[in-house]
Amino acid sequence: MKKDQMKMETSVIHSGYDSKDYLGSLATPIFQTSTFTFETAEQGESRFAGEEEGYIYSRLGNPTVRSLEERIAALEEAEAGLAFGSGMAAVSAILLSLTKANDHVICSDGIYGCTYGLLKLMNEKYNISTDFCAMQTAEQIEQLIRPETACIYIETPINPTMKIVDLELVVKVAKAHGIPVVVDNTFSSPYLQKPIPLGCDVVIHSATKYIGGHGDVIAGLVAGKKEFIQHVAMTTLKDVGGVISPFDAWLLLRGVKTLPVRMDRHCDNAHFVMEQLKKHPFVKGVYYPGDSEHADYSVAKKQMRAGGGVIAFDIRGTKKEAQAVLNHLSLIKIAVSLGDTESLIQHPATMTHSGIPEEERNKMGITDQLIRLSVGLEAKEDIWEDLKQALDQVQSN
Ligand SMILES: *Cc1c(COP(=O)(O)O)cnc(C)c1O
């Protein structure tokens, strides 16, 4: 079977690796080596000159890592892929690659806290400015575009408010102005949403989340056009240096094999918990893209296979009471991160998004009452029982 004809459930297991190339080893071998030896000085010369295929040094390429890079490219239906030592190494490599001093970036209304921090740093150091945009209409985006706009950077669903950006709408505006569109696809994974076939240029993942899926690795992945990916590989990956280790690449190659199976269950569980949360009197609002009452449901339905595993909700209470809900849980663990087998809960205003000034935070919808839950793979009844008793206890106090 041709690799590009494989369905995703097959591709997560087989793309980017053929056991025939590695002495029949079913699992991808871990090439835990820093460097690669040349047989002669002349071979070294031709490897460096790019005249001969082959490995040189693991920061420039490694067989285990290459296997992972080919797999993410296949899953995102992109020409090429690239792996990084963290999601933020991927985000920073892409943003640094696309911008120069005095440029401008248009960003979705609400992004990962550290991406916000990076854009602030780029503003301080290189006068690269960022405008945030709800991106609900073409006009909203168009009026922000300037000659120096270097890229449009999107998260959808937006962390942690679960608002949805219409990727086709953004692509239409961006293409008319020749501006590349970058999508942080961490929350959906390629199983639920594929931005590249919709016309987006670059996809970024914190592979730490659903792609790894087991809470045991920090890593980043990127997919896009071959020429762009090669440029990043030889500049803001090679020279900035945020490479992934071969072992971590191996953990991702293993974790991603069950991505479709895991995502189906994450989505089922989240849907159930969402429905229960909506009926609980202490809960004011529930934000989940798979909820038919979600404000952006029609867009979510158009571009996502299902609603994903993350739910945000706000309680009828204070910051202290939101924290008390977390403190009353036992099965669900208090932790940032998401996409793991374990259900994880956190308080964005004081944790992941605490670096954002309060006024801006509130504008983004990240209030003191907002709680984010990454629904794990435990039995959905057990997850809800734990959450319900915590909500009940805090409500009655
Ligand atoms: C976690 C996360 C990141 C950063 O990834 P790391 O692997 O922690 O560096 C970026 N974007 C989103 C949406 C995330 O959830």
PDBQT file of the ligand as one rigid body, heavy atoms in Angstrom, charges set to zero:
ROOT
HETATM    1  C1  LIG A 401       1.547  23.331  25.977  1.00  0.00    +0.000 C 
HETATM    2  C2  LIG A 401       1.284  24.224  24.817  1.00  0.00    +0.000 A 
HETATM    3  C3  LIG A 401       2.334  24.879  24.153  1.00  0.00    +0.000 A 
HETATM    4  C4  LIG A 401       3.770  24.775  24.604  1.00  0.00    +0.000 C 
HETATM    5  O1  LIG A 401       4.250  23.485  24.489  1.00  0.00    +0.000 OA
HETATM    6  P1  LIG A 401       5.438  22.869  25.421  1.00  0.00    +0.000 P 
HETATM    7  O2  LIG A 401       5.555  21.496  24.897  1.00  0.00    +0.000 OA
HETATM    8  O3  LIG A 401       4.963  22.931  26.832  1.00  0.00    +0.000 OA
HETATM    9  O4  LIG A 401       6.636  23.717  25.211  1.00  0.00    +0.000 OA
HETATM   10  C5  LIG A 401       2.001  25.651  23.056  1.00  0.00    +0.000 A 
HETATM   11  N1  LIG A 401       0.727  25.793  22.638  1.00  0.00    +0.000 NA
HETATM   12  C6  LIG A 401      -0.298  25.195  23.262  1.00  0.00    +0.000 A 
HETATM   13  C7  LIG A 401      -1.679  25.401  22.775  1.00  0.00    +0.000 C 
HETATM   14  C8  LIG A 401      -0.062  24.392  24.381  1.00  0.00    +0.000 A 
HETATM   15  O5  LIG A 401      -1.080  23.810  25.009  1.00  0.00    +0.000 OA
ENDROOT
TORSDOF 0
